[in-house]
Amino acid sequence: MCGSELQPLPEGVRRVAEVLQSKGHAHGPVMLDNSARTAQEAADALGITVGQIAKSIIFRRKSDDAAVLVITSGDRRVDEKKVDAIVGKTGRADADFVKAKTGFTIGGVSPVAHANKPVTLIDRELFRFDVIWAAAGHPNGVFQLAPHDLEKLTGAPVADVVKVEQQA
């Protein structure tokens, strides 16, 4: 037990829980004792590999100021050129932009329940795993899912959006 059962859930986590429940997802948000702000922190807290963390990265599309959400495996780095080839030229998104567009703070951006629906891409590398974990709207909140659940929950396409790993 982490004690969160006695505390009301943060607003972002409640939004995520409502979306998951409305879509019939089997796993609700879990509040961890420690921060899961980074993929490594989340993996350590859950006792899983960092690759099983579905990290949410927000970019700012230059043509229309839309938020672009790339959900990638925690052990991979996004290749911005690949993302740009799919959605148009993007740039970095600062904390204020992320909060305004998604309703979440950096470190707790969920793949679902955004304040404004982002353009979303799912990294195909997540499909290496049967079970993954994603942020649930708060730096201490996560939820369990399978990679194909991301497609169902977000309606987003699966794409090759990560940098090629260099072989030693």
Backbone as CSV, one residue per row, in Angstrom:
resi,resn,N_x,N_y,N_z,CA_x,CA_y,CA_z,C_x,C_y,C_z
1,MET,0.833,-1.185,0.000,0.000,0.000,0.000,0.871,1.239,0.000
2,CYS,0.441,2.235,-0.731,1.268,3.436,-0.800,0.643,4.605,-0.049
3,GLY,-0.495,4.408,0.579,-1.116,5.481,1.335,-2.018,6.367,0.502
4,SER,-1.928,6.258,-0.827,-2.735,7.129,-1.673,-4.222,6.787,-1.585
5,GLU,-4.537,5.582,-1.065,-5.942,5.204,-0.943,-6.691,6.160,-0.020
6,LEU,-5.953,6.801,0.874,-6.568,7.700,1.847,-6.643,9.132,1.349
7,GLN,-5.968,9.417,0.260,-5.924,10.771,-0.290,-6.729,10.817,-1.585
8,PRO,-7.382,11.946,-1.859,-8.043,12.052,-3.161,-6.993,12.069,-4.271
9,LEU,-7.329,11.467,-5.390,-6.387,11.444,-6.517,-6.230,12.839,-7.101
10,PRO,-5.025,13.172,-7.568,-4.838,14.455,-8.250,-5.761,14.553,-9.467
11,GLU,-6.099,15.774,-9.842,-7.065,16.021,-10.920,-6.674,15.322,-12.215
12,GLY,-5.408,15.390,-12.617,-4.965,14.748,-13.849,-5.147,13.239,-13.817
13,VAL,-4.873,12.635,-12.675,-5.024,11.188,-12.518,-6.503,10.809,-12.583
14,ARG,-7.365,11.641,-12.007,-8.813,11.381,-12.089,-9.279,11.413,-13.542
15,ARG,-8.786,12.378,-14.331,-9.150,12.458,-15.761,-8.724,11.194,-16.484
16,VAL,-7.485,10.737,-16.223,-6.977,9.522,-16.863,-7.834,8.331,-16.438
17,ALA,-8.132,8.207,-15.163,-8.936,7.091,-14.661,-10.307,7.063,-15.334
18,GLU,-10.919,8.231,-15.505,-12.237,8.305,-16.151,-12.175,7.830,-17.597
19,VAL,-11.148,8.248,-18.337,-11.010,7.822,-19.730,-10.771,6.321,-19.805
20,LEU,-9.863,5.807,-18.972,-9.581,4.374,-18.975,-10.844,3.569,-18.667
21,GLN,-11.599,4.021,-17.671,-12.824,3.316,-17.296,-13.855,3.393,-18.420
22,SER,-14.002,4.559,-19.033,-15.005,4.726,-20.096,-14.688,3.870,-21.322
23,LYS,-13.406,3.557,-21.515,-13.001,2.741,-22.666,-12.840,1.268,-22.301
24,GLY,-13.223,0.921,-21.061,-13.188,-0.473,-20.635,-11.790,-1.035,-20.430
25,HIS,-10.833,-0.153,-20.137,-9.466,-0.626,-19.909,-9.398,-1.322,-18.543
26,ALA,-8.711,-2.444,-18.504,-8.697,-3.299,-17.309,-7.897,-2.742,-16.135
27,HIS,-6.967,-1.813,-16.386,-6.069,-1.355,-15.328,-6.208,0.142,-15.095
28,GLY,-6.529,0.510,-13.862,-6.617,1.915,-13.505,-5.266,2.450,-13.059
29,PRO,-5.191,3.762,-12.838,-3.946,4.368,-12.378,-3.525,3.872,-10.998
30,VAL,-2.207,3.814,-10.811,-1.590,3.457,-9.536,-0.708,4.630,-9.135
31,MET,-0.802,5.043,-7.884,0.063,6.104,-7.378,1.253,5.464,-6.665
32,LEU,2.450,5.805,-7.120,3.679,5.280,-6.538,4.140,6.165,-5.388
33,ASP,4.862,5.576,-4.449,5.395,6.342,-3.322,6.419,7.377,-3.793
34,ASN,7.209,6.988,-4.793,8.258,7.878,-5.300,7.894,8.385,-6.683
35,SER,8.557,9.443,-7.077,8.325,10.032,-8.391,8.653,9.052,-9.505
36,ALA,7.854,9.102,-10.543,8.109,8.349,-11.777,8.258,9.361,-12.915
37,ARG,8.864,10.489,-12.595,9.002,11.600,-13.542,9.851,11.211,-14.751
38,THR,10.848,10.348,-14.545,11.671,9.871,-15.657,11.368,8.392,-15.895
39,ALA,11.702,7.927,-17.084,11.487,6.519,-17.410,12.267,5.621,-16.449
40,GLN,13.486,6.017,-16.117,14.297,5.193,-15.207,13.681,5.135,-13.820
41,GLU,13.196,6.282,-13.307,12.545,6.285,-11.989,11.312,5.386,-11.986
42,ALA,10.530,5.459,-13.039,9.323,4.635,-13.118,9.686,3.150,-13.171
43,ALA,10.671,2.804,-14.000,11.089,1.404,-14.119,11.603,0.878,-12.785
44,ASP,12.414,1.688,-12.096,12.945,1.269,-10.800,11.817,1.040,-9.788
45,ALA,10.843,1.945,-9.763,9.735,1.841,-8.811,8.860,0.618,-9.093
46,LEU,8.744,0.249,-10.370,7.886,-0.867,-10.756,8.629,-2.201,-10.857
47,GLY,9.963,-2.151,-10.794,10.751,-3.363,-10.899,10.729,-3.978,-12.291
48,ILE,10.740,-3.118,-13.315,10.710,-3.572,-14.704,11.864,-2.928,-15.466
49,THR,12.039,-3.324,-16.727,13.088,-2.710,-17.546,12.624,-1.337,-18.022
50,VAL,13.568,-0.444,-18.247,13.234,0.915,-18.672,12.535,0.920,-20.033
51,GLY,12.801,-0.083,-20.858,12.130,-0.174,-22.153,10.631,-0.379,-22.045
52,GLN,10.162,-0.899,-20.906,8.736,-1.138,-20.699,7.978,0.118,-20.280
53,ILE,8.676,1.219,-20.124,8.021,2.482,-19.806,7.658,3.182,-21.111
54,ALA,6.388,3.491,-21.268,5.913,4.237,-22.435,6.029,5.714,-22.092
55,LYS,7.130,6.327,-22.508,7.328,7.733,-22.166,6.636,8.612,-23.201
56,SER,6.039,9.681,-22.706,5.308,10.627,-23.545,6.155,11.869,-23.761
57,ILE,6.472,12.141,-25.021,7.277,13.320,-25.365,6.400,14.251,-26.191
58,ILE,6.335,15.500,-25.776,5.527,16.490,-26.494,6.430,17.410,-27.303
59,PHE,6.053,17.584,-28.573,6.695,18.549,-29.465,5.658,19.589,-29.854
60,ARG,6.128,20.702,-30.395,5.263,21.796,-30.830,5.353,21.882,-32.351
61,ARG,4.233,21.606,-33.044,4.252,21.688,-34.500,4.254,23.154,-34.911
62,LYS,5.201,23.498,-35.753,5.416,24.905,-36.107,4.307,25.487,-36.964
63,SER,3.702,24.698,-37.850,2.712,25.242,-38.779,1.433,25.712,-38.103
64,ASP,1.036,25.062,-37.019,-0.246,25.407,-36.386,-0.206,25.422,-34.859
65,ASP,0.981,25.301,-34.280,1.153,25.331,-32.828,0.467,24.159,-32.118
66,ALA,0.207,23.071,-32.848,-0.418,21.889,-32.248,0.602,21.117,-31.420
67,ALA,0.098,20.469,-30.391,0.936,19.557,-29.615,1.051,18.248,-30.381
68,VAL,2.268,17.724,-30.455,2.523,16.431,-31.078,3.056,15.519,-29.973
69,LEU,2.319,14.459,-29.694,2.680,13.501,-28.652,3.317,12.289,-29.305
70,VAL,4.540,11.992,-28.909,5.218,10.779,-29.352,5.354,9.882,-28.125
71,ILE,4.738,8.703,-28.211,4.807,7.743,-27.116,5.863,6.719,-27.516
72,THR,6.964,6.728,-26.783,8.098,5.889,-27.150,8.553,5.022,-25.985
73,SER,9.299,4.009,-26.314,9.862,3.110,-25.320,10.919,3.860,-24.503
74,GLY,10.928,3.651,-23.197,11.816,4.381,-22.296,13.296,4.234,-22.566
75,ASP,13.687,3.199,-23.307,15.101,3.006,-23.607,15.474,3.487,-25.010
76,ARG,14.608,4.247,-25.629,14.868,4.760,-26.977,14.819,6.292,-26.989
77,ARG,15.480,6.867,-28.001,15.474,8.321,-28.188,14.706,8.645,-29.459
78,VAL,13.849,9.647,-29.374,13.055,10.057,-30.528,13.952,10.718,-31.570
79,ASP,13.731,10.358,-32.828,14.406,10.978,-33.960,13.460,12.047,-34.507
80,GLU,13.756,13.309,-34.188,12.863,14.407,-34.565,12.675,14.504,-36.075
81,LYS,13.688,14.129,-36.855,13.549,14.170,-38.315,12.493,13.175,-38.782
82,LYS,12.432,12.015,-38.156,11.403,11.024,-38.510,10.013,11.535,-38.132
83,VAL,9.911,12.164,-36.973,8.629,12.726,-36.548,8.198,13.821,-37.523
84,ASP,9.127,14.720,-37.856,8.823,15.818,-38.777,8.367,15.309,-40.139
85,ALA,8.953,14.210,-40.607,8.579,13.647,-41.909,7.131,13.158,-41.908
86,ILE,6.614,12.815,-40.733,5.246,12.303,-40.622,4.239,13.420,-40.366
87,VAL,4.573,14.347,-39.450,3.577,15.335,-38.999,3.875,16.770,-39.422
88,GLY,5.024,17.027,-40.032,5.432,18.392,-40.352,6.447,18.877,-39.338
89,LYS,7.094,19.971,-39.658,8.193,20.507,-38.830,7.736,20.772,-37.402
90,THR,8.544,20.273,-36.465,8.247,20.474,-35.043,9.429,21.137,-34.353
91,GLY,9.170,21.616,-33.168,10.208,22.179,-32.320,9.982,21.734,-30.890
92,ARG,10.857,22.165,-30.037,10.759,21.820,-28.616,9.524,22.476,-27.996
93,ALA,8.966,21.794,-27.022,7.828,22.319,-26.277,8.286,22.608,-24.857
94,ASP,8.067,23.838,-24.392,8.460,24.155,-23.017,7.352,23.724,-22.048
95,ALA,7.655,23.825,-20.763,6.733,23.351,-19.725,5.378,24.048,-19.790
96,ASP,5.365,25.346,-20.078,4.099,26.083,-20.157,3.247,25.587,-21.321
97,PHE,3.882,25.349,-22.472,3.168,24.832,-23.644,2.580,23.457,-23.330
98,VAL,3.379,22.578,-22.734,2.921,21.226,-22.404,1.720,21.294,-21.473
99,LYS,1.794,22.104,-20.440,0.692,22.216,-19.479,-0.563,22.796,-20.143
100,ALA,-0.395,23.841,-20.955,-1.542,24.478,-21.610,-2.226,23.541,-22.600
101,LYS,-1.449,22.815,-23.373,-2.018,21.963,-24.418,-2.533,20.625,-23.903
102,THR,-1.842,20.039,-22.924,-2.220,18.697,-22.468,-3.013,18.693,-21.166
103,GLY,-2.788,19.699,-20.339,-3.381,19.693,-19.001,-2.530,18.954,-17.990
104,PHE,-1.357,18.465,-18.429,-0.455,17.724,-17.562,0.880,18.453,-17.458
105,THR,1.586,18.219,-16.346,2.940,18.750,-16.221,3.928,17.745,-16.798
106,ILE,5.076,18.242,-17.237,6.127,17.375,-17.748,6.486,16.364,-16.653
107,GLY,6.626,15.120,-17.035,6.906,14.054,-16.078,5.664,13.278,-15.697
108,GLY,4.502,13.785,-16.102,3.250,13.091,-15.808,2.308,13.068,-16.998
109,VAL,2.823,13.344,-18.201,1.972,13.409,-19.395,1.498,12.007,-19.770
110,SER,0.210,11.823,-19.712,-0.413,10.551,-20.046,-0.657,10.460,-21.553
111,PRO,-0.783,9.253,-22.077,-1.151,9.133,-23.483,-2.633,9.437,-23.746
112,VAL,-3.430,9.540,-22.678,-4.871,9.794,-22.812,-5.295,10.948,-21.906
113,ALA,-6.529,11.439,-22.126,-7.171,12.447,-21.276,-6.531,13.831,-21.371
114,HIS,-6.081,14.184,-22.557,-5.474,15.498,-22.761,-6.537,16.595,-22.794
115,ALA,-6.152,17.789,-22.366,-7.048,18.939,-22.409,-7.424,19.255,-23.861
116,ASN,-6.465,19.135,-24.775,-6.673,19.323,-26.211,-6.058,18.114,-26.904
117,LYS,-6.810,17.473,-27.771,-6.325,16.246,-28.419,-5.069,16.543,-29.236
118,PRO,-3.957,15.877,-28.895,-2.726,16.096,-29.655,-2.668,15.228,-30.910
119,VAL,-1.779,15.568,-31.810,-1.395,14.682,-32.895,-0.517,13.635,-32.227
120,THR,-0.842,12.357,-32.369,-0.144,11.314,-31.612,0.479,10.267,-32.522
121,LEU,1.693,9.855,-32.165,2.394,8.760,-32.836,2.856,7.777,-31.770
122,ILE,2.736,6.484,-32.069,3.176,5.427,-31.157,4.424,4.776,-31.744
123,ASP,5.473,4.730,-30.963,6.735,4.109,-31.367,6.569,2.604,-31.465
124,ARG,6.948,2.048,-32.600,6.824,0.601,-32.814,7.699,-0.211,-31.864
125,GLU,8.726,0.409,-31.296,9.619,-0.304,-30.369,8.899,-0.772,-29.104
126,LEU,7.784,-0.154,-28.767,7.023,-0.580,-27.592,6.482,-1.992,-27.762
127,PHE,6.323,-2.434,-29.000,5.738,-3.739,-29.271,6.704,-4.898,-29.018
128,ARG,7.909,-4.574,-28.531,8.842,-5.614,-28.091,8.361,-6.262,-26.795
129,PHE,7.452,-5.610,-26.106,7.025,-6.026,-24.769,5.556,-6.422,-24.756
130,ASP,5.216,-7.354,-23.872,3.814,-7.728,-23.681,3.101,-6.741,-22.763
131,VAL,3.834,-6.235,-21.762,3.269,-5.313,-20.777,4.140,-4.069,-20.722
132,ILE,3.492,-2.912,-20.770,4.175,-1.634,-20.616,3.423,-0.803,-19.582
133,TRP,4.050,0.276,-19.150,3.442,1.184,-18.178,3.572,2.607,-18.708
134,ALA,2.520,3.397,-18.538,2.508,4.783,-19.004,2.166,5.715,-17.852
135,ALA,2.530,6.983,-18.018,2.190,7.994,-17.017,0.671,8.160,-16.960
136,ALA,0.198,8.470,-15.759,-1.244,8.588,-15.539,-1.645,9.992,-15.096
137,GLY,-0.982,11.012,-15.636,-1.412,12.380,-15.358,-0.774,13.048,-14.162
138,HIS,0.250,12.425,-13.592,0.932,12.968,-12.418,2.306,12.296,-12.349
139,PRO,3.347,12.999,-11.847,4.679,12.388,-11.776,4.759,11.103,-10.942
140,ASN,3.794,10.847,-10.072,3.788,9.617,-9.286,2.758,8.612,-9.794
141,GLY,2.013,8.968,-10.835,0.941,8.107,-11.326,1.322,7.351,-12.584
142,VAL,0.976,6.061,-12.627,1.227,5.213,-13.794,0.042,4.266,-13.984
143,PHE,-0.051,3.694,-15.192,-1.029,2.636,-15.411,-0.459,1.600,-16.361
144,GLN,-0.928,0.383,-16.196,-0.444,-0.762,-16.963,-1.290,-0.954,-18.215
145,LEU,-0.633,-1.398,-19.294,-1.336,-1.705,-20.530,-0.443,-2.543,-21.429
146,ALA,-1.017,-3.037,-22.500,-0.259,-3.719,-23.547,-0.071,-2.714,-24.680
147,PRO,0.975,-2.852,-25.480,1.189,-1.893,-26.570,-0.019,-1.723,-27.495
148,HIS,-0.709,-2.814,-27.815,-1.875,-2.662,-28.701,-2.994,-1.863,-28.036
149,ASP,-3.008,-1.809,-26.688,-3.991,-0.980,-25.985,-3.786,0.500,-26.307
150,LEU,-2.529,0.904,-26.519,-2.260,2.302,-26.877,-2.978,2.684,-28.160
151,GLU,-2.961,1.773,-29.123,-3.665,2.041,-30.380,-5.159,2.220,-30.132
152,LYS,-5.738,1.335,-29.318,-7.174,1.411,-29.024,-7.525,2.673,-28.247
153,LEU,-6.703,3.001,-27.250,-7.005,4.137,-26.377,-6.803,5.489,-27.062
154,THR,-5.821,5.565,-27.978,-5.493,6.857,-28.593,-5.956,6.995,-30.040
155,GLY,-6.171,5.866,-30.718,-6.495,5.920,-32.141,-5.310,6.338,-32.996
156,ALA,-4.119,6.320,-32.418,-2.914,6.802,-33.101,-2.241,5.693,-33.904
157,PRO,-1.524,6.086,-34.953,-0.782,5.101,-35.737,0.526,4.703,-35.066
158,VAL,0.985,3.516,-35.410,2.300,3.033,-34.977,3.296,3.443,-36.058
159,ALA,4.450,3.974,-35.634,5.427,4.477,-36.599,6.846,4.216,-36.116
160,ASP,7.776,4.325,-37.048,9.203,4.260,-36.730,9.639,5.689,-36.433
161,VAL,9.803,6.025,-35.169,10.103,7.406,-34.785,11.330,7.533,-33.881
162,VAL,12.139,6.469,-33.793,13.287,6.524,-32.903,14.599,6.447,-33.673
163,LYS,15.649,6.901,-33.003,16.987,6.860,-33.581,17.469,5.423,-33.681
164,VAL,18.203,5.134,-34.721,18.751,3.797,-34.902,19.858,3.598,-33.872
165,GLU,19.784,2.479,-33.168,20.793,2.164,-32.165,22.092,1.767,-32.865
166,GLN,23.203,2.289,-32.410,24.498,1.939,-32.988,24.952,0.610,-32.409
167,GLN,25.354,-0.299,-33.278,25.855,-1.592,-32.829,27.352,-1.466,-32.523
168,ALA,27.784,-2.059,-31.430,29.192,-1.982,-31.026,30.063,-2.903,-31.854
